[in-house]
Amino acid sequence: MGKKSRRKGYRGEYQLVKRLKAAGLDAKRVPLSGQTEFAKGDVVVEGLVGEVKLRKDGFRQIYKWLENRDILFAKADRKEYLSIMRLETLIKILGGENNAMDEIQVFDGYVRLVRTDGTERQLAEIVRISYGKDENDLTDEDVERLIQLLLRNKHLSPFEFLSMVFKIKAPIFVARQWFRHRTGSYLEKSLRYTIAEPEFYAVNDEMEQYNQKAYEEYLRLIKHIRKEQARAILPMGTYTEFYWKIDLRNLMHFLELRLDKHAQYEIREYAKAIERLFEEKFPVIHKYWKERIV
Ligand SMILES: Cc1cc2nc3c(=O)[nH]c(=O)nc-3n(C[C@H](O)[C@H](O)[C@H](O)COP(=O)(O)OP(=O)(O)OC[C@H]3O[C@@H](n4cnc5c(N)ncnc54)[C@H](O)[C@@H]3O)c2cc1C
């Protein structure tokens, strides 16, 4: 297979996996180097192993047969029946979309909320200790007023009692800027123990071609030198994955720095995704924090 069609293959598989993941399904592409029991170019969705074939014109008849139909049943003489369906039909059958996670796509990566710890009410209950009051009789209005007061007066330590955990997939150069925020906890996928996936951030074809070339060299190198050393030739735009645990005080600080127009465009896009999930889970805190910073 030529390099051009191999590149086209990578792209097709990534698009497919991206769509399946966005629907909340467990999907992954099997990396070329990890293929043992699977055939080349396989993807696995909810435990089903799939082969991906892309053709410019080759499948037109199949599309015709599927017009206004849900499934095409096909059978060659003495062979078993095959069923071919639209991707969207398969997603429905596998129960996707409804159980989509709190995940926002950013470039070819994502920001996924893993969990939150604490609620706005719990924060208000903790703060009442300052006033020696009974913490169980707070109305919703009391909670909101307290949060507003704390943010207005920059009484920020109570926000350290609430936290969020995210899983993030971002280019290494974005992660590097992110990790400068020392007040979070991080755990990153190791390229000492795993083989890098051919997933890169690129703004044009020229960069994409360079990335693919570097990746092919990397695959060649890991045949005779250690992964932890071969990774030195991988581009800074290689996607990495990491968990990030951060309390709300420092999350707000991160957002103030990384949503700012002086921050690099790419990390700003990730910060926007973090802000959306923060707003969804802690709407009152988000509202008064935003009021304070704009
Ligand atoms: C637009 C932009 C450009 C940047 N350019 C560069 C660059 O060119 N080179 C570079 O190296 N970095 C650069 N940075 C990174 C920057 O210097 C900070 O390291 C990063 O933004 C993390 O900020 P922070 O220290 O406030 O956050 P955190 O590490 O999360 O800390 C949060 C807060 O905790 C307190 N804190 C944490 N650690 C200490 C400590 N040891 N002592 C006292 N107080 C502490 C501080 O109040 C701090 O603000 C840049 C950042 C931005 C936003």
The ligand as an SDF file (V2000), in Angstrom:
LIG
                    3D

 53 58  0  0  0  0  0  0  0  0999 V2000
    0.2020   34.1040   28.6540 C   0  0  0  0  0  0  0  0  0  0  0  0
    1.2080   33.2990   29.4100 C   0  0  0  0  0  0  0  0  0  0  0  0
    2.5210   33.2500   28.9910 C   0  0  0  0  0  0  0  0  0  0  0  0
    3.4730   32.5020   29.6840 C   0  0  0  0  0  0  0  0  0  0  0  0
    4.7600   32.4570   29.2390 N   0  0  0  0  0  0  0  0  0  0  0  0
    5.6760   31.7110   29.8970 C   0  0  0  0  0  0  0  0  0  0  0  0
    7.0420   31.6260   29.4500 C   0  0  0  0  0  0  0  0  0  0  0  0
    7.4140   32.2200   28.4550 O   0  0  0  0  0  0  0  0  0  0  0  0
    7.9140   30.8630   30.1420 N   0  0  0  0  0  0  0  0  0  0  0  0
    7.5490   30.1810   31.2830 C   0  0  0  0  0  0  0  0  0  0  0  0
    8.3720   29.5100   31.8830 O   0  0  0  0  0  0  0  0  0  0  0  0
    6.2610   30.2390   31.7240 N   0  0  0  0  0  0  0  0  0  0  0  0
    5.3240   30.9650   31.0750 C   0  0  0  0  0  0  0  0  0  0  0  0
    4.0300   31.0190   31.5310 N   0  0  0  0  0  0  0  0  0  0  0  0
    3.6690   30.2100   32.7200 C   0  0  0  0  0  0  0  0  0  0  0  0
    3.5120   31.0950   33.9780 C   0  0  0  0  0  0  0  0  0  0  0  0
    4.7420   31.7010   34.3350 O   0  0  0  0  0  0  0  0  0  0  0  0
    2.9810   30.2460   35.1540 C   0  0  0  0  0  0  0  0  0  0  0  0
    3.9570   29.2770   35.4670 O   0  0  0  0  0  0  0  0  0  0  0  0
    1.6890   29.5320   34.8360 C   0  0  0  0  0  0  0  0  0  0  0  0
    0.7780   30.4020   34.2380 O   0  0  0  0  0  0  0  0  0  0  0  0
    1.0730   28.9700   36.1260 C   0  0  0  0  0  0  0  0  0  0  0  0
    0.6050   30.0600   36.8840 O   0  0  0  0  0  0  0  0  0  0  0  0
    0.6240   30.0470   38.4590 P   0  0  0  0  0  0  0  0  0  0  0  0
    2.0110   29.8800   38.9780 O   0  0  0  0  0  0  0  0  0  0  0  0
   -0.1190   31.2560   38.9240 O   0  0  0  0  0  0  0  0  0  0  0  0
   -0.2910   28.7610   38.7700 O   0  0  0  0  0  0  0  0  0  0  0  0
   -0.1200   27.6040   39.8400 P   0  0  0  0  0  0  0  0  0  0  0  0
    1.1880   26.9420   39.7340 O   0  0  0  0  0  0  0  0  0  0  0  0
   -1.3520   26.7260   39.7430 O   0  0  0  0  0  0  0  0  0  0  0  0
   -0.1980   28.3520   41.2090 O   0  0  0  0  0  0  0  0  0  0  0  0
   -1.4060   28.9980   41.6280 C   0  0  0  0  0  0  0  0  0  0  0  0
   -1.0310   30.0790   42.6310 C   0  0  0  0  0  0  0  0  0  0  0  0
   -0.4780   29.4370   43.7900 O   0  0  0  0  0  0  0  0  0  0  0  0
    0.5790   30.2580   44.3080 C   0  0  0  0  0  0  0  0  0  0  0  0
    1.8280   29.5090   44.2310 N   0  0  0  0  0  0  0  0  0  0  0  0
    2.0720   28.3310   43.5870 C   0  0  0  0  0  0  0  0  0  0  0  0
    3.3300   27.9540   43.7790 N   0  0  0  0  0  0  0  0  0  0  0  0
    3.9170   28.9090   44.5310 C   0  0  0  0  0  0  0  0  0  0  0  0
    5.2040   29.1000   45.0410 C   0  0  0  0  0  0  0  0  0  0  0  0
    6.1810   28.2220   44.8200 N   0  0  0  0  0  0  0  0  0  0  0  0
    5.4490   30.1810   45.7930 N   0  0  0  0  0  0  0  0  0  0  0  0
    4.4870   31.1130   46.0460 C   0  0  0  0  0  0  0  0  0  0  0  0
    3.2370   30.9990   45.5810 N   0  0  0  0  0  0  0  0  0  0  0  0
    2.9510   29.9080   44.8390 C   0  0  0  0  0  0  0  0  0  0  0  0
    0.6240   31.5100   43.4510 C   0  0  0  0  0  0  0  0  0  0  0  0
   -0.2080   32.4870   44.0400 O   0  0  0  0  0  0  0  0  0  0  0  0
    0.0200   31.0550   42.1560 C   0  0  0  0  0  0  0  0  0  0  0  0
   -0.5260   32.1000   41.3950 O   0  0  0  0  0  0  0  0  0  0  0  0
    3.0750   31.7640   30.8510 C   0  0  0  0  0  0  0  0  0  0  0  0
    1.7450   31.8160   31.2490 C   0  0  0  0  0  0  0  0  0  0  0  0
    0.8210   32.5580   30.5710 C   0  0  0  0  0  0  0  0  0  0  0  0
   -0.6200   32.5590   31.0310 C   0  0  0  0  0  0  0  0  0  0  0  0
  1  2  1  0
  2  3  1  0
  2 52  2  0
  3  4  2  0
  4  5  1  0
  4 50  1  0
  5  6  2  0
  6  7  1  0
  6 13  1  0
  7  8  2  0
  7  9  1  0
  9 10  1  0
 10 11  2  0
 10 12  1  0
 12 13  2  0
 13 14  1  0
 14 15  1  0
 14 50  1  0
 15 16  1  0
 16 17  1  0
 16 18  1  0
 18 19  1  0
 18 20  1  0
 20 21  1  0
 20 22  1  0
 22 23  1  0
 23 24  1  0
 24 25  2  0
 24 26  1  0
 24 27  1  0
 27 28  1  0
 28 29  2  0
 28 30  1  0
 28 31  1  0
 31 32  1  0
 32 33  1  0
 33 34  1  0
 33 48  1  0
 34 35  1  0
 35 36  1  0
 35 46  1  0
 36 37  1  0
 36 45  1  0
 37 38  2  0
 38 39  1  0
 39 40  1  0
 39 45  2  0
 40 41  1  0
 40 42  2  0
 42 43  1  0
 43 44  2  0
 44 45  1  0
 46 47  1  0
 46 48  1  0
 48 49  1  0
 50 51  2  0
 51 52  1  0
 52 53  1  0
M  END
$$$$
